[in-house]
């Protein structure tokens, strides 16, 4: 079997009637709201969760890793400036939450 068997294998198995002998069950726990949103999006694309997950796994094999960039969002300029100010000690200090909020009104 060549390197593309993982991608084409399920399709060939389905065509030849061998699908039940070549499938496995995968279970994952995800946030209910996330699952519902994903199902809604997939439905709009004409896909169900199983088909989308099969596509994802096929791409993992074909690409040799996660098929999309996995990264943290980069902070914007205002956030970078605030971080820089905090490291430099240029921060407003308050003894209480009330004092902090009242100083924001000034």
Secondary structure, DSSP 8 states (H G I E B T S, - for coil): --TTHHHHHHHHHHHHT-GGGG---------HHHHHHHHHHHHHTT--HHHHHHHHHHHHHHHTS-SS--------HHHHHHHHHHHTT-----SSHHHHHHHHH-
